[in-house]
Amino acid sequence: ENVLEACNKYNIKRGIFCLSSCVYPDKPTRYPMNESMIYESSPHPSNEGYAYSKRMMEMQCRKYNEQFGREYICLIPVNLYGPYDNFNIKTGHSIPSMIHRFYIAKKNNSSFEKYGTGNALRQFLFSKDFAKIILKTLFEYKSLKPINCCNDENSIYEVTDLICKYSNFNPQNVTNIDAPDGCFRRTVDNSYFKEVFPKFKFTKLEDGLNETINWFENNYGRVRK
């Protein structure tokens, strides 16, 4: 809110503002969810405070555009990951925290605990891809409509297996089904994105994870952890 107000006050005419796929309803009428469904119903209770704050950002951008002729555009990325992420085991998101836990298990030659059922589905977006999307939107996008930024969907266990593969470590797995899965599914539709940027090529999850894991291991002494 303060950043948007400052942008308007100092006559910043165009800008990109990042929402999150958590803005979408917990129980939508259909999957995948498109940009028209943001306000359809309540978000998942596990992150409703964050989700509602992001919804208000979309509303605020829209009102500044209407009242002051601004061009404030909202992008809606799915779960981001990549080099320079927060790899803290407790506060990091799923991929960076798992990479760190695999690193510790490999170093100690110990078992690895899988959280939850592993069946929850998520879409992941490589951070370098999102950086390119931000620039393309800023300089090429002609509309002011929000845009979902997403690729394919994977289960948490599929992601875990890929991290295992590219960490070159095959530990004994222990499943902790008491750990929460969170929202089971949050699948968003990238049809509009493909319409706007038809030539954009997403980084494959395998390649993005491999690059991220290599970066993490080579920079362990200075990563956020």
Beta strands, then each sheet from edge to edge (+ up, - down):
strand 1: 14-18
strand 2: 71-77
strand 3: 79-81
strand 4: 112-115
strand 5: 121-126
strand 6: 147-149
strand 7: 153-155
strand 8: 173-176
sheet 1: 1+ 2+ 6+
sheet 2: 3+ 5+ 7-
sheet 3: 4+ 8+
end
